[in-house]
Amino acid sequence: YDRYTHQFLIGTLVAAIPLFMLSSKMNLRDNVFSLWGQKHSLVIYLYHPIIYEVMRIFGSRFFPDYLGDINKFTPIIGLALTLLFSIVLEKTFPTIFNVLNGKIAVKKNLKYV
């Protein structure tokens, strides 16, 4: 059983339930993290496996001796890179960002007769 490619840990469940209960009771003002969550969470969820695969290929090619150490921080690095990719994509190519984010409806000026 490889410790880096596991699917589910008991600690995940133990941490997730209290965090869910805490976050459902909190009422915070909007901040940069909540705005990023609203705009970029779907892109992060859908495309983080691609970023992880690129990181794995890049890491095994250029840092083979440190791959074990790098794998410990893969979730944090992957989240940061995917968020960065999403923000850059939104700023530079908003149409592509909207399509990747599921906003593919086209607004048309329709006249009602």
C-alpha positions as CSV (number, residue, x, y, z in Angstrom):
1,Y,0.0,0.0,0.0
2,D,1.7,3.1,-1.2
3,R,1.5,6.0,1.2
4,Y,1.2,8.7,-1.5
5,T,-1.4,7.2,-3.8
6,H,-4.0,6.3,-1.1
7,Q,-7.6,6.9,-1.8
8,F,-9.1,7.4,1.6
9,L,-7.7,7.8,5.1
10,I,-9.7,7.7,8.4
11,G,-8.1,11.0,9.4
12,T,-9.8,12.6,6.4
13,L,-13.2,11.7,7.8
14,V,-12.2,12.7,11.3
15,A,-11.1,16.1,10.1
16,A,-13.8,16.7,7.5
17,I,-16.9,16.3,9.7
18,P,-15.8,19.0,12.3
19,L,-14.6,21.3,9.6
20,F,-17.9,21.0,7.8
21,M,-19.9,21.6,11.0
22,L,-17.7,24.6,11.8
23,S,-17.9,26.1,8.4
24,S,-21.7,25.7,8.2
25,K,-22.1,27.8,11.4
26,M,-19.6,30.5,10.5
27,N,-20.8,33.7,8.8
28,L,-17.9,35.7,7.4
29,R,-17.6,38.7,5.2
30,D,-16.4,38.2,1.7
31,N,-12.6,38.1,1.3
32,V,-10.1,37.1,-1.3
33,F,-10.4,33.4,-0.5
34,S,-14.2,33.4,-0.8
35,L,-14.0,35.2,-4.1
36,W,-11.4,32.8,-5.4
37,G,-13.7,30.0,-4.2
38,Q,-16.7,31.4,-6.1
39,K,-14.8,32.0,-9.3
40,H,-12.2,29.2,-9.4
41,S,-13.4,26.2,-7.4
42,L,-14.8,24.3,-10.4
43,V,-11.7,24.8,-12.5
44,I,-9.5,23.7,-9.6
45,Y,-11.7,20.6,-9.0
46,L,-11.9,19.6,-12.7
47,Y,-8.3,20.3,-13.8
48,H,-6.1,19.6,-10.8
49,P,-5.4,16.0,-11.9
50,I,-3.8,17.4,-15.1
51,I,-1.6,19.7,-13.0
52,Y,-0.6,16.8,-10.8
53,E,0.3,14.7,-13.8
54,V,2.5,17.5,-15.2
55,M,4.1,17.9,-11.8
56,R,4.8,14.2,-11.7
57,I,6.4,14.1,-15.1
58,F,8.4,17.3,-14.5
59,G,9.5,16.1,-11.0
60,S,10.6,12.7,-12.2
61,R,12.5,14.2,-15.1
62,F,14.3,17.0,-13.4
63,F,14.3,16.1,-9.7
64,P,14.4,12.3,-9.4
65,D,16.4,12.3,-6.2
66,Y,14.0,14.6,-4.4
67,L,10.7,13.1,-5.7
68,G,9.8,11.6,-2.3
69,D,10.2,14.9,-0.6
70,I,8.3,16.8,-3.3
71,N,5.4,14.3,-3.1
72,K,4.8,15.3,0.5
73,F,3.9,18.8,-0.7
74,T,2.1,17.9,-3.9
75,P,-1.4,18.8,-2.7
76,I,-0.3,22.3,-1.6
77,I,1.8,22.9,-4.7
78,G,-0.9,21.5,-7.0
79,L,-3.6,23.7,-5.5
80,A,-1.4,26.8,-5.8
81,L,-0.4,26.0,-9.4
82,T,-4.0,25.2,-10.4
83,L,-5.3,28.4,-8.8
84,L,-2.6,30.4,-10.5
85,F,-3.4,28.7,-13.8
86,S,-7.1,29.6,-13.3
87,I,-6.5,33.2,-12.4
88,V,-4.1,33.8,-15.3
89,L,-6.5,32.1,-17.7
90,E,-9.4,34.3,-16.4
91,K,-7.3,37.5,-16.9
92,T,-5.8,36.6,-20.3
93,F,-8.4,34.5,-22.0
94,P,-11.8,35.1,-20.3
95,T,-13.8,33.3,-23.0
96,I,-11.7,30.1,-22.6
97,F,-12.0,30.4,-18.8
98,N,-15.8,30.7,-19.0
99,V,-16.0,27.6,-21.2
100,L,-13.7,25.6,-18.9
101,N,-15.7,26.8,-15.9
102,G,-19.0,25.7,-17.4
103,K,-20.3,29.1,-18.5
104,I,-21.0,28.4,-22.1
105,A,-24.3,30.2,-22.6
106,V,-24.2,33.0,-25.1
107,K,-26.0,36.2,-24.4
108,K,-28.0,37.5,-27.3
109,N,-30.0,40.7,-27.6
110,L,-33.5,39.4,-28.3
111,K,-36.3,41.7,-29.1
112,Y,-39.7,40.6,-28.0
113,V,-42.5,41.5,-30.5
